């Protein structure tokens, strides 16, 4: 290769390097911020191929997409009735103008804006929560609270020194009592549930006693009626038996005497193990038996 060819090749390489250093591409997700000697020369927001002065100008890319800032601070806030609550929230935001964002916030990264935005959002929440009760935070004024916080944050980022960002949404994801208060609330809830349980048990015991007393009363009434009917039937049976005995005894006086003797001995010997010593010669019972046997026992039962 001749010297002339070498020189042409070197010039071509330098030209290609200079061309590569002077061209850059900005895509649709980012801003292209062109610096010259540490100062912002221009901001490119449209996607495409762009040129810059090589080795003099530099390009910094900034995200233009919608970003999310989640709450990181768990420090309790005071409500209107001085209750300590902890809230979780998030903010949807984006960088809209790097020419304000970079000098007013001190950097070109999203982390710089998120740090400043976190402080403003927390202060806005603290101010609005101080004006509301827990009941309002949980129900009636929750949406109003988020709208008021968003308005305060927008006023801060669009103030005398704009931050070059826009706030799309502010949302609360959780509102809860501080841990110490939560434990007290749980204890009160437990005590209330135990009180209700005791009342229910007492009511059940009283109802059980009432039902038991009513059952005992009904049992006594049924037993009394059964005893009354049994005595009535027994009396009718005894009357019928007496009438039958009277008719039978009236027909045969000797049989009646013999039957009375049997009943007397039956009553004297009450149980199976009883023993009676009787003189056969002087016993009326045996005399009756002997007389009955001698006469052919016409009256024997």
MIDOSE-1310 file (N, C-alpha, C; in nm, 2 decimals, decimal comma, always signed):
residues 301
xxxx	+0,09/-0,12/+0,00/+0,00/+0,00/+0,00/+0,09/+0,12/+0,00; +0,06/+0,22/-0,09/+0,14/+0,34/-0,10/+0,11/+0,44/+0,01; +0,19/+0,53/+0,03/+0,16/+0,64/+0,13/+0,04/+0,71/+0,10; +0,01/+0,74/-0,03/-0,12/+0,81/-0,06/-0,24/+0,73/-0,02
xxxx	-0,24/+0,60/-0,04/-0,35/+0,51/+0,00/-0,36/+0,51/+0,15; -0,25/+0,51/+0,22/-0,26/+0,51/+0,36/-0,32/+0,64/+0,42; -0,28/+0,75/+0,35/-0,34/+0,87/+0,40/-0,49/+0,88/+0,37; -0,53/+0,83/+0,26/-0,67/+0,83/+0,23/-0,75/+0,74/+0,32
xxxx	-0,69/+0,63/+0,36/-0,76/+0,54/+0,45/-0,77/+0,60/+0,59; -0,66/+0,67/+0,63/-0,66/+0,74/+0,76/-0,77/+0,85/+0,76; -0,77/+0,92/+0,65/-0,88/+1,03/+0,64/-1,02/+0,97/+0,65; -1,04/+0,86/+0,58/-1,17/+0,80/+0,58/-1,21/+0,75/+0,72
xxxx	-1,11/+0,69/+0,79/-1,14/+0,64/+0,92/-1,17/+0,76/+1,01; -1,10/+0,87/+1,00/-1,13/+0,99/+1,09/-1,26/+1,04/+1,05; -1,30/+1,04/+0,92/-1,43/+1,10/+0,88/-1,54/+1,01/+0,94; -1,52/+0,88/+0,93/-1,62/+0,79/+0,99/-1,64/+0,81/+1,14
xxxx	-1,53/+0,82/+1,21/-1,53/+0,85/+1,35/-1,60/+0,98/+1,38; -1,57/+1,08/+1,30/-1,63/+1,21/+1,33/-1,78/+1,21/+1,30; -1,82/+1,13/+1,19/-1,96/+1,12/+1,16/-2,03/+1,04/+1,27; -1,97/+0,93/+1,31/-2,03/+0,86/+1,42/-2,05/+0,94/+1,55
xxxx	-1,95/+1,02/+1,58/-1,95/+1,11/+1,70/-2,05/+1,22/+1,69; -2,09/+1,26/+1,56/-2,18/+1,37/+1,54/-2,32/+1,33/+1,53; -2,35/+1,20/+1,52/-2,49/+1,15/+1,50/-2,53/+1,07/+1,62; -2,66/+1,08/+1,66/-2,72/+1,01/+1,77/-2,87/+0,99/+1,74
xxxx	-2,92/+0,89/+1,80/-3,06/+0,85/+1,78/-3,14/+0,87/+1,91; -3,25/+0,93/+1,90/-3,34/+0,94/+2,02/-3,47/+0,86/+1,99; -3,50/+0,77/+2,08/-3,62/+0,69/+2,06/-3,74/+0,75/+2,13; -3,86/+0,69/+2,11/-3,98/+0,75/+2,15/-4,00/+0,75/+2,30
xxxx	-3,92/+0,67/+2,38/-3,93/+0,66/+2,52/-3,85/+0,76/+2,60; -3,76/+0,84/+2,53/-3,67/+0,92/+2,60/-3,66/+1,06/+2,54; -3,61/+1,15/+2,62/-3,56/+1,28/+2,57/-3,41/+1,27/+2,54; -3,37/+1,35/+2,45/-3,23/+1,37/+2,42/-3,18/+1,51/+2,46
xxxx	-3,10/+1,53/+2,56/-3,06/+1,66/+2,61/-2,91/+1,68/+2,56; -2,89/+1,78/+2,48/-2,76/+1,81/+2,42/-2,69/+1,92/+2,51; -2,57/+1,88/+2,56/-2,49/+1,97/+2,64/-2,38/+2,02/+2,56; -2,34/+2,14/+2,59/-2,21/+2,20/+2,54/-2,14/+2,28/+2,65
xxxx	-2,03/+2,24/+2,69/-1,95/+2,30/+2,79/-2,03/+2,30/+2,92; -2,11/+2,20/+2,95/-2,18/+2,19/+3,08/-2,32/+2,26/+3,07; -2,35/+2,32/+2,96/-2,48/+2,39/+2,95/-2,57/+2,32/+2,86; -2,70/+2,33/+2,89/-2,80/+2,27/+2,80/-2,82/+2,35/+2,67
xxxx	-2,79/+2,29/+2,56/-2,81/+2,37/+2,43/-2,95/+2,35/+2,37; -3,00/+2,23/+2,38/-3,13/+2,20/+2,33/-3,18/+2,07/+2,38; -3,31/+2,05/+2,38/-3,38/+1,92/+2,42/-3,45/+1,87/+2,30; -3,43/+1,74/+2,27/-3,49/+1,68/+2,16/-3,59/+1,58/+2,21
xxxx	-3,72/+1,60/+2,18/-3,83/+1,52/+2,23/-3,89/+1,43/+2,13; -3,86/+1,46/+2,00/-3,92/+1,37/+1,89/-3,82/+1,26/+1,86; -3,87/+1,14/+1,83/-3,77/+1,03/+1,80/-3,71/+1,05/+1,66; -3,59/+1,00/+1,64/-3,53/+1,01/+1,51/-3,38/+1,03/+1,52
xxxx	-3,31/+1,05/+1,41/-3,17/+1,06/+1,40/-3,14/+1,21/+1,41; -3,04/+1,25/+1,49/-3,00/+1,38/+1,51/-2,85/+1,40/+1,51; -2,81/+1,53/+1,49/-2,66/+1,55/+1,48/-2,62/+1,65/+1,59; -2,49/+1,64/+1,63/-2,43/+1,73/+1,72/-2,29/+1,75/+1,68
xxxx	-2,23/+1,85/+1,75/-2,09/+1,88/+1,72/-2,00/+1,78/+1,79; -1,93/+1,70/+1,72/-1,85/+1,59/+1,78/-1,74/+1,65/+1,87; -1,72/+1,58/+1,98/-1,62/+1,61/+2,08/-1,64/+1,74/+2,15; -1,74/+1,81/+2,12/-1,77/+1,94/+2,19/-1,91/+1,92/+2,26
xxxx	-2,00/+1,87/+2,19/-2,14/+1,85/+2,25/-2,15/+1,70/+2,29; -2,23/+1,68/+2,41/-2,26/+1,55/+2,46/-2,41/+1,54/+2,47; -2,46/+1,41/+2,47/-2,60/+1,39/+2,48/-2,63/+1,31/+2,61; -2,73/+1,35/+2,68/-2,78/+1,28/+2,80/-2,93/+1,24/+2,77
xxxx	-2,96/+1,11/+2,80/-3,10/+1,07/+2,77/-3,18/+1,06/+2,90; -3,30/+1,11/+2,89/-3,39/+1,11/+3,01/-3,52/+1,04/+2,97; -3,57/+0,96/+3,07/-3,69/+0,88/+3,05/-3,82/+0,97/+3,05; -3,90/+0,96/+2,94/-4,02/+1,04/+2,93/-4,15/+0,95/+2,96
xxxx	-4,13/+0,83/+3,00/-4,24/+0,74/+3,03/-4,31/+0,77/+3,17; -4,42/+0,72/+3,19/-4,50/+0,73/+3,31/-4,43/+0,65/+3,42; -4,39/+0,72/+3,53/-4,32/+0,66/+3,64/-4,41/+0,64/+3,76; -4,37/+0,55/+3,85/-4,45/+0,53/+3,98/-4,36/+0,55/+4,10
xxxx	-4,40/+0,63/+4,19/-4,34/+0,66/+4,32/-4,42/+0,60/+4,43; -4,37/+0,49/+4,50/-4,44/+0,43/+4,61/-4,39/+0,49/+4,74; -4,48/+0,50/+4,84/-4,44/+0,55/+4,97/-4,34/+0,46/+5,03; -4,24/+0,51/+5,10/-4,14/+0,44/+5,17/-4,14/+0,47/+5,32
xxxx	-4,20/+0,58/+5,36/-4,20/+0,62/+5,50/-4,32/+0,56/+5,57; -4,29/+0,50/+5,69/-4,40/+0,43/+5,77/-4,42/+0,51/+5,90; -4,38/+0,64/+5,90/-4,40/+0,72/+6,02/-4,55/+0,76/+6,03; -4,61/+0,74/+6,15/-4,75/+0,77/+6,17/-4,78/+0,91/+6,15
xxxx	-4,91/+0,94/+6,10/-4,96/+1,08/+6,09/-5,07/+1,09/+6,19; -5,10/+1,22/+6,23/-5,21/+1,25/+6,33/-5,33/+1,29/+6,25; -5,45/+1,24/+6,29/-5,57/+1,28/+6,23/-5,63/+1,40/+6,31; -5,75/+1,44/+6,28/-5,81/+1,55/+6,35/-5,84/+1,52/+6,49
xxxx	-5,87/+1,39/+6,52/-5,90/+1,36/+6,66/-5,77/+1,30/+6,73; -5,65/+1,33/+6,67/-5,52/+1,30/+6,73/-5,50/+1,14/+6,73; -5,55/+1,07/+6,64/-5,53/+0,93/+6,62/-5,41/+0,91/+6,53; -5,32/+0,82/+6,57/-5,20/+0,80/+6,49/-5,23/+0,69/+6,38
xxxx	-5,22/+0,73/+6,25/-5,25/+0,64/+6,14/-5,13/+0,63/+6,05; -5,11/+0,51/+5,98/-5,01/+0,49/+5,88/-5,08/+0,47/+5,75; -5,03/+0,54/+5,65/-5,09/+0,53/+5,51/-4,98/+0,48/+5,41; -5,03/+0,41/+5,32/-4,95/+0,37/+5,20/-5,01/+0,44/+5,08
xxxx	-4,93/+0,49/+4,99/-4,97/+0,56/+4,88/-4,88/+0,54/+4,76; -4,92/+0,58/+4,64/-4,83/+0,59/+4,53/-4,87/+0,71/+4,44; -4,77/+0,75/+4,36/-4,79/+0,87/+4,27/-4,75/+0,83/+4,13; -4,83/+0,86/+4,03/-4,79/+0,83/+3,89/-4,75/+0,97/+3,83
xxxx	-4,62/+0,97/+3,78/-4,57/+1,10/+3,74/-4,47/+1,08/+3,62; -4,44/+1,19/+3,55/-4,35/+1,18/+3,43/-4,27/+1,31/+3,42; -4,16/+1,30/+3,36/-4,08/+1,42/+3,33/-4,13/+1,48/+3,20; -4,16/+1,61/+3,20/-4,22/+1,68/+3,08/-4,12/+1,78/+3,02
xxxx	-4,03/+1,84/+3,10/-3,94/+1,94/+3,04/-3,81/+1,93/+3,11; -3,71/+1,87/+3,05/-3,58/+1,86/+3,11/-3,51/+1,99/+3,13; -3,54/+2,09/+3,06/-3,48/+2,22/+3,08/-3,51/+2,29/+3,21; -3,63/+2,25/+3,27/-3,66/+2,29/+3,41/-3,62/+2,18/+3,51
xxxx	-3,64/+2,06/+3,47/-3,61/+1,95/+3,56/-3,47/+1,94/+3,61; -3,38/+1,95/+3,51/-3,23/+1,94/+3,55/-3,18/+2,05/+3,64; -3,20/+2,17/+3,60/-3,14/+2,28/+3,69/-3,22/+2,30/+3,82; -3,35/+2,28/+3,82/-3,42/+2,31/+3,94/-3,42/+2,19/+4,04
xxxx	-3,40/+2,07/+3,99/-3,39/+1,95/+4,08/-3,25/+1,90/+4,10; -3,15/+1,95/+4,02/-3,01/+1,91/+4,04/-2,97/+1,78/+3,98; -3,03/+1,73/+3,88/-2,99/+1,61/+3,82/-3,08/+1,57/+3,71; -3,04/+1,47/+3,63/-3,11/+1,43/+3,51/-3,18/+1,29/+3,53
xxxx	-3,16/+1,23/+3,65/-3,21/+1,10/+3,67/-3,35/+1,10/+3,73; -3,43/+1,00/+3,71/-3,57/+1,00/+3,78/-3,55/+0,99/+3,93; -3,44/+0,94/+3,99/-3,43/+0,92/+4,13/-3,43/+1,06/+4,20; -3,37/+1,16/+4,13/-3,36/+1,30/+4,18/-3,50/+1,35/+4,20
xxxx	-3,58/+1,34/+4,10/-3,72/+1,39/+4,11/-3,80/+1,31/+4,20; -3,78/+1,18/+4,21/-3,86/+1,10/+4,31/-3,83/+1,14/+4,45; -3,71/+1,17/+4,48/-3,67/+1,21/+4,62/-3,74/+1,34/+4,66; -3,74/+1,44/+4,57/-3,81/+1,56/+4,60/-3,96/+1,55/+4,60
xxxx	-4,01/+1,46/+4,51/-4,15/+1,44/+4,50/-4,21/+1,37/+4,63; -4,13/+1,28/+4,68/-4,17/+1,20/+4,80/-4,19/+1,30/+4,92; -4,10/+1,40/+4,93/-4,11/+1,49/+5,04/-4,24/+1,58/+5,03; -4,27/+1,63/+4,91/-4,38/+1,71/+4,89/-4,51/+1,63/+4,91
xxxx	-4,52/+1,51/+4,86/-4,64/+1,43/+4,87/-4,67/+1,40/+5,02; -4,56/+1,36/+5,09/-4,58/+1,33/+5,23/-4,63/+1,45/+5,31; -4,57/+1,57/+5,29/-4,62/+1,69/+5,35/-4,77/+1,72/+5,32; -4,80/+1,70/+5,19/-4,94/+1,72/+5,15/-5,04/+1,63/+5,22
xxxx	-5,00/+1,50/+5,23/-5,08/+1,40/+5,30/-5,09/+1,44/+5,45; -4,98/+1,48/+5,51/-4,99/+1,51/+5,65/-5,08/+1,63/+5,68; -5,08/+1,73/+5,59/-5,16/+1,85/+5,61/-5,31/+1,81/+5,59; -5,34/+1,73/+5,49/-5,48/+1,69/+5,47/-5,54/+1,59/+5,57
xxxx	-5,45/+1,50/+5,62/-5,50/+1,41/+5,72/-5,52/+1,48/+5,85; -5,44/+1,58/+5,88/-5,47/+1,66/+6,01/-5,60/+1,72/+6,01; -5,67/+1,74/+5,90/-5,79/+1,81/+5,89/-5,91/+1,71/+5,89; -5,89/+1,58/+5,89/-5,99/+1,48/+5,88/-5,99/+1,38/+5,99
xxxx	-6,10/+1,32/+6,02/-6,11/+1,21/+6,12/-6,08/+1,08/+6,05; -6,07/+0,97/+6,13/-6,04/+0,84/+6,08/-6,16/+0,79/+6,00; -6,28/+0,82/+6,04/-6,40/+0,78/+5,97/-6,40/+0,84/+5,83; -6,37/+0,97/+5,82/-6,37/+1,04/+5,70/-6,26/+0,98/+5,60
xxxx	-6,15/+0,95/+5,66/-6,04/+0,89/+5,58/-6,08/+0,76/+5,52; -6,15/+0,68/+5,60/-6,18/+0,55/+5,55/-6,31/+0,54/+5,46; -6,39/+0,64/+5,46/-6,51/+0,63/+5,38/-6,54/+0,76/+5,30; -6,61/+0,85/+5,37/-6,67/+0,96/+5,29/-6,58/+1,05/+5,22
xxxx	-6,46/+1,08/+5,28/-6,37/+1,18/+5,21/-6,24/+1,12/+5,16; -6,24/+0,99/+5,13/-6,12/+0,93/+5,08/-6,08/+0,99/+4,94; -6,18/+0,99/+4,85/-6,15/+1,04/+4,72/-6,12/+1,19/+4,72; -6,19/+1,26/+4,81/-6,16/+1,41/+4,82/-6,02/+1,43/+4,87
xxxx	-5,98/+1,35/+4,97/-5,84/+1,36/+5,02/-5,74/+1,34/+4,91; -5,75/+1,24/+4,83/-5,65/+1,21/+4,72/-5,66/+1,33/+4,62; -5,77/+1,38/+4,59/-5,78/+1,50/+4,49/-5,71/+1,62/+4,55; -5,73/+1,65/+4,68/-5,67/+1,76/+4,75/-5,52/+1,75/+4,75
xxxx	-5,47/+1,63/+4,78/-5,32/+1,60/+4,78/-5,27/+1,62/+4,64; -5,33/+1,57/+4,54/-5,28/+1,59/+4,40/-5,28/+1,74/+4,37; -5,38/+1,82/+4,41/-5,38/+1,96/+4,38/-5,26/+2,03/+4,44; -5,23/+1,99/+4,57/-5,12/+2,05/+4,64/-4,99/+2,02/+4,57
xxxx	-4,97/+1,89/+4,53/-4,85/+1,85/+4,47/-4,83/+1,92/+4,34; -4,94/+1,93/+4,26/-4,93/+2,00/+4,13/-4,89/+2,15/+4,15; -4,95/+2,21/+4,26/-4,91/+2,35/+4,28/-4,76/+2,36/+4,32; -4,71/+2,26/+4,39/-4,57/+2,27/+4,42/-4,48/+2,25/+4,30
xxxx	-4,51/+2,16/+4,22/-4,42/+2,13/+4,10/-4,44/+2,23/+3,99; -4,55/+2,31/+3,99/-4,57/+2,41/+3,89/-4,55/+2,55/+3,95; -4,48/+2,57/+4,06/-4,46/+2,70/+4,12/-4,37/+2,79/+4,05; -4,31/+2,88/+4,12/-4,23/+2,98/+4,06/-4,11/+2,92/+3,99
xxxx	-4,06/+2,81/+4,05/-3,95/+2,74/+3,98/-4,00/+2,60/+3,94; -4,06/+2,59/+3,83/-4,12/+2,46/+3,78/-4,02/+2,35/+3,79; -4,07/+2,23/+3,82/-3,99/+2,11/+3,83/-3,98/+2,04/+3,69; -4,06/+2,08/+3,59/-4,05/+2,01/+3,46/-4,11/+1,87/+3,47
xxxx	-4,21/+1,85/+3,55/-4,28/+1,72/+3,56/-4,43/+1,74/+3,57; -4,50/+1,63/+3,55/-4,65/+1,63/+3,56/-4,69/+1,52/+3,65; -4,80/+1,54/+3,73/-4,85/+1,44/+3,82/-4,98/+1,39/+3,75; -4,98/+1,26/+3,72/-5,10/+1,20/+3,66/-5,20/+1,15/+3,76
xxxx	-5,16/+1,09/+3,88/-5,25/+1,04/+3,97/-5,18/+1,02/+4,11; -5,27/+1,04/+4,21/-5,23/+1,01/+4,35/-5,33/+0,92/+4,41; -5,28/+0,81/+4,47/-5,37/+0,71/+4,52/-5,33/+0,66/+4,66; -5,43/+0,63/+4,75/-5,40/+0,57/+4,88/-5,43/+0,42/+4,86
xxxx	-5,33/+0,34/+4,90/-5,35/+0,19/+4,90/-5,39/+0,13/+5,03; -5,35/+0,20/+5,14/-5,39/+0,14/+5,27/-5,39/+0,25/+5,38; -5,49/+0,25/+5,47/-5,49/+0,33/+5,58/-5,51/+0,24/+5,71; -5,42/+0,25/+5,80/-5,43/+0,17/+5,92/-5,38/+0,24/+6,04
xxxx	-5,42/+0,19/+6,16/-5,37/+0,25/+6,28/-5,22/+0,22/+6,30; -5,16/+0,30/+6,38/-5,02/+0,27/+6,42/-5,02/+0,14/+6,50; -4,91/+0,07/+6,50/-4,90/-0,06/+6,56/-4,95/-0,06/+6,71; -4,91/+0,04/+6,78/-4,95/+0,04/+6,93/-5,10/+0,06/+6,94
xxxx	-5,16/+0,14/+6,85/-5,30/+0,16/+6,86/-5,38/+0,04/+6,81; -5,32/-0,03/+6,70/-5,38/-0,15/+6,65/-5,40/-0,25/+6,76; -5,29/-0,27/+6,84/-5,30/-0,37/+6,95/-5,41/-0,33/+7,05; -5,42/-0,20/+7,08/-5,53/-0,16/+7,17/-5,67/-0,19/+7,11
xxxx	-5,68/-0,16/+6,98/-5,81/-0,18/+6,91/-5,84/-0,33/+6,91; -5,74/-0,42/+6,89/-5,77/-0,56/+6,89/-5,81/-0,61/+7,03; -5,74/-0,55/+7,13/-5,78/-0,59/+7,27/-5,92/-0,55/+7,30; -5,96/-0,43/+7,26/-6,10/-0,38/+7,28/-6,20/-0,47/+7,20
xxxx	-6,16/-0,50/+7,08/-6,25/-0,59/+7,00/-6,27/-0,73/+7,07; -6,15/-0,78/+7,12/-6,16/-0,91/+7,19/-6,25/-0,90/+7,31; -6,23/-0,79/+7,39/-6,31/-0,78/+7,51/-6,46/-0,76/+7,48; -6,49/-0,69/+7,37/-6,63/-0,68/+7,33/-6,69/-0,81/+7,29
xxxx	-6,61/-0,89/+7,21/-6,66/-1,02/+7,17/-6,68/-1,11/+7,29; -6,59/-1,10/+7,38/-6,60/-1,19/+7,50/-6,73/-1,15/+7,58; -6,75/-1,01/+7,59/-6,87/-0,97/+7,66/-7,00/-1,02/+7,59; -7,00/-1,01/+7,46/-7,12/-1,06/+7,38/-7,13/-1,21/+7,40
xxxx	-7,02/-1,28/+7,41/-7,03/-1,43/+7,43/-7,08/-1,46/+7,56; -7,04/-1,39/+7,67/-7,09/-1,41/+7,80/-7,24/-1,38/+7,81; -7,29/-1,28/+7,74/-7,43/-1,25/+7,74/-7,51/-1,36/+7,67; -7,45/-1,41/+7,56/-7,52/-1,52/+7,49/-7,52/-1,65/+7,57
xxxx	-7,41/-1,67/+7,64/-7,41/-1,79/+7,73/-7,51/-1,78/+7,84; -7,52/-1,66/+7,90/-7,61/-1,64/+8,01/-7,76/-1,65/+7,96; -7,78/-1,60/+7,85/-7,92/-1,61/+7,79/-7,95/-1,75/+7,76; -7,85/-1,83/+7,71/-7,88/-1,97/+7,68/-7,90/-2,05/+7,80
xxxx	-7,82/-2,02/+7,91/-7,84/-2,09/+8,04/-7,98/-2,06/+8,10; -8,02/-1,94/+8,09/-8,15/-1,90/+8,14/-8,26/-1,97/+8,06; -8,25/-1,97/+7,93/-8,35/-2,04/+7,85/-8,35/-2,19/+7,88; -8,23/-2,25/+7,90/-8,22/-2,39/+7,93/-8,29/-2,42/+8,06
xxxx	-8,27/-2,34/+8,16/-8,34/-2,36/+8,29/-8,49/-2,34/+8,28; -8,54/-2,25/+8,19/-8,68/-2,23/+8,17/-8,74/-2,36/+8,11; -8,67/-2,41/+8,00/-8,72/-2,53/+7,93/-8,72/-2,65/+8,03; -8,61/-2,66/+8,11/-8,60/-2,77/+8,20/-8,71/-2,76/+8,31
xxxx	-8,74/-2,64/+8,36/-8,85/-2,63/+8,46/-8,98/-2,66/+8,40; -9,00/-2,62/+8,27/-9,13/-2,65/+8,20/-9,14/-2,80/+8,18; -9,03/-2,86/+8,14/-9,04/-3,01/+8,12/-9,07/-3,08/+8,26; -9,00/-3,03/+8,37/-9,03/-3,10/+8,50/-9,18/-3,08/+8,54
xxxx	-9,23/-2,95/+8,51/-9,37/-2,93/+8,55/-9,46/-3,02/+8,47; -9,44/-3,03/+8,34/-9,52/-3,12/+8,25/-9,51/-3,26/+8,30; -9,39/-3,31/+8,34/-9,37/-3,44/+8,39/-9,45/-3,47/+8,51; -9,45/-3,37/+8,61/-9,52/-3,38/+8,73/-9,67/-3,39/+8,70
xxxx	-9,72/-3,31/+8,61/-9,86/-3,31/+8,57/-9,90/-3,45/+8,51; -9,81/-3,49/+8,42/-9,84/-3,62/+8,36/-9,84/-3,74/+8,46; -9,74/-3,74/+8,55/-9,74/-3,84/+8,65/-9,86/-3,83/+8,74; -9,89/-3,71/+8,78/-10,01/-3,70/+8,87/-10,14/-3,75/+8,80
xxxx	-10,15/-3,71/+8,68/-10,27/-3,76/+8,60/-10,27/-3,91/+8,59; -10,15/-3,97/+8,57/-10,14/-4,12/+8,55/-10,17/-4,18/+8,69; -10,12/-4,13/+8,80/-10,15/-4,18/+8,93/-10,30/-4,17/+8,96; -10,36/-4,06/+8,92/-10,50/-4,04/+8,95/-10,58/-4,15/+8,87
xxxx	-10,54/-4,17/+8,74/-10,62/-4,27/+8,66/-10,59/-4,41/+8,72; -10,46/-4,43/+8,76/-10,43/-4,57/+8,82/-10,51/-4,59/+8,95; -10,52/-4,49/+9,04/-10,60/-4,51/+9,16/-10,74/-4,53/+9,13; -10,79/-4,46/+9,03/-10,93/-4,47/+8,99/-10,96/-4,61/+8,94
xxxx	-10,87/-4,66/+8,85/-10,88/-4,80/+8,80/-10,87/-4,90/+8,91; -10,77/-4,88/+9,00/-10,75/-4,97/+9,11/-10,87/-4,97/+9,20; -10,93/-4,86/+9,23/-11,05/-4,86/+9,31/-11,16/-4,93/+9,25; -11,18/-4,91/+9,12/-11,28/-4,98/+9,05/-11,26/-5,13/+9,05
xxxx	-11,13/-5,17/+9,04/-11,10/-5,31/+9,04/-11,12/-5,37/+9,18; -11,08/-5,30/+9,28/-11,11/-5,34/+9,42/-11,25/-5,36/+9,45; -11,33/-5,26/+9,40/-11,47/-5,26/+9,42/-11,53/-5,39/+9,35; -11,49/-5,41/+9,23/-11,54/-5,53/+9,15/-11,50/-5,66/+9,22
xxxx	-11,37/-5,66/+9,27/-11,32/-5,78/+9,34/-11,40/-5,80/+9,47; -11,43/-5,69/+9,54/-11,50/-5,71/+9,67/-11,64/-5,76/+9,64; -11,70/-5,71/+9,53/-11,84/-5,75/+9,50/-11,84/-5,90/+9,46; -11,74/-5,94/+9,38/-11,73/-6,08/+9,34/-11,70/-6,17/+9,46
xxxx	-11,61/-6,13/+9,55/-11,59/-6,21/+9,67/-11,71/-6,22/+9,76; -11,78/-6,11/+9,77/-11,90/-6,11/+9,85/-12,01/-6,21/+9,80; -12,02/-6,20/+9,66/-12,12/-6,29/+9,60/-12,07/-6,44/+9,62; -11,94/-6,46/+9,61/-11,89/-6,60/+9,62/-11,90/-6,65/+9,77
xxxx	-11,86/-6,56/+9,86/-11,86/-6,60/+10,00/-12,01/-6,62/+10,05; -12,10/-6,54/+9,99/-12,24/-6,56/+10,03/-12,30/-6,69/+9,99; -12,24/-6,75/+9,89/-12,29/-6,88/+9,84/-12,24/-7,00/+9,93; -12,11/-6,98/+9,99/-12,05/-7,09/+10,06/-11,97/-7,03/+10,18
xxxx	-12,03/-7,04/+10,30/-11,97/-6,98/+10,42/-11,84/-7,06/+10,45; -11,84/-7,19/+10,44/-11,72/-7,27/+10,47/-11,60/-7,23/+10,38; -11,63/-7,21/+10,25/-11,53/-7,16/+10,16/-11,47/-7,03/+10,20; -11,56/-6,94/+10,24/-11,52/-6,81/+10,28/-11,43/-6,81/+10,40
xxxx	-11,46/-6,90/+10,50/-11,37/-6,91/+10,61/-11,24/-6,97/+10,57; -11,24/-7,07/+10,48/-11,12/-7,13/+10,44/-11,03/-7,02/+10,36; -11,09/-6,94/+10,28/-11,02/-6,84/+10,20/-10,96/-6,73/+10,29; -11,03/-6,69/+10,39/-10,98/-6,60/+10,49/-10,86/-6,65/+10,56
xxxx	-10,86/-6,78/+10,59/-10,75/-6,85/+10,66/-10,63/-6,85/+10,57; -10,65/-6,88/+10,44/-10,54/-6,87/+10,34/-10,48/-6,73/+10,33; -10,56/-6,64/+10,33/-10,51/-6,50/+10,32/-10,43/-6,46/+10,44; -10,48/-6,51/+10,56/-10,41/-6,48/+10,68/-10,27/-6,54/+10,68
xxxx	-10,26/-6,67/+10,64/-10,13/-6,73/+10,64/-10,04/-6,67/+10,53; -10,10/-6,63/+10,42/-10,02/-6,56/+10,32/-9,96/-6,43/+10,37; -10,04/-6,36/+10,45/-9,99/-6,23/+10,50/-9,89/-6,26/+10,61; -9,90/-6,37/+10,68/-9,80/-6,40/+10,79/-9,67/-6,44/+10,74
xxxx	-9,67/-6,51/+10,63/-9,54/-6,56/+10,57/-9,52/-6,46/+10,45; -9,44/-6,36/+10,48/-9,43/-6,25/+10,38/-9,33/-6,28/+10,27; -9,22/-6,35/+10,30/-9,12/-6,37/+10,20/-9,08/-6,52/+10,19; -9,00/-6,55/+10,09/-8,97/-6,69/+10,07/-8,89/-6,75/+10,18
xxxx	-8,81/-6,68/+10,25/-8,73/-6,74/+10,36/-8,79/-6,75/+10,49; -8,92/-6,70/+10,51/-8,98/-6,70/+10,64/-9,02/-6,84/+10,68; -9,01/-6,86/+10,81/-9,04/-7,00/+10,87/-9,14/-6,98/+10,98; -9,25/-7,07/+10,97/-9,35/-7,06/+11,08/-9,36/-7,20/+11,14
xxxx	-9,36/-7,21/+11,27/-9,38/-7,33/+11,34/-9,52/-7,34/+11,39; -9,59/-7,45/+11,35/-9,74/-7,46/+11,37/-9,76/-7,60/+11,43; -9,84/-7,61/+11,53/-9,88/-7,74/+11,59/-9,99/-7,79/+11,51; -9,97/-7,90/+11,44/-10,08/-7,95/+11,35/-10,20/-7,99/+11,43
xxxx	-10,18/-8,03/+11,56/-10,30/-8,07/+11,63/-10,39/-7,96/+11,67; -10,32/-7,85/+11,71/-10,40/-7,73/+11,76/-10,42/-7,62/+11,66; -10,38/-7,64/+11,53/-10,39/-7,53/+11,43/-10,53/-7,54/+11,37; -10,60/-7,43/+11,37/-10,73/-7,42/+11,30/-10,71/-7,45/+11,15
xxxx	-10,60/-7,40/+11,10/-10,58/-7,42/+10,95/-10,58/-7,57/+10,92; -10,50/-7,64/+10,99/-10,49/-7,79/+10,97/-10,62/-7,86/+11,00; -10,69/-7,81/+11,11/-10,82/-7,87/+11,14/-10,91/-7,85/+11,02; -10,91/-7,73/+10,96/-11,00/-7,71/+10,85/-10,96/-7,80/+10,73
xxxx	-10,83/-7,82/+10,71/-10,78/-7,91/+10,61/-10,83/-8,05/+10,63; -10,81/-8,09/+10,76/-10,86/-8,23/+10,80/-11,01/-8,25/+10,78; -11,08/-8,14/+10,83/-11,23/-8,15/+10,81/-11,27/-8,16/+10,67; -11,20/-8,08/+10,59/-11,23/-8,08/+10,44/-11,20/-8,21/+10,38
xxxx	-11,08/-8,27/+10,43/-11,05/-8,40/+10,37/-11,14/-8,51/+10,41; -11,19/-8,50/+10,54/-11,28/-8,61/+10,59/-11,42/-8,60/+10,52; -11,46/-8,48/+10,48/-11,59/-8,47/+10,41/-11,58/-8,48/+10,26; -11,46/-8,52/+10,22/-11,45/-8,52/+10,07/-11,41/-8,39/+10,01
xxxx	-11,37/-8,30/+10,10/-11,33/-8,16/+10,06/-11,42/-8,10/+9,97; -11,55/-8,09/+10,01/-11,65/-8,03/+9,92/-11,62/-7,88/+9,91; -11,56/-7,82/+10,01/-11,55/-7,67/+10,01/-11,40/-7,63/+9,98; -11,32/-7,72/+9,95/-11,18/-7,69/+9,92/-11,17/-7,60/+9,80
x	-11,09/-7,51/+9,80/-11,07/-7,42/+9,68/-11,01/-7,50/+9,56
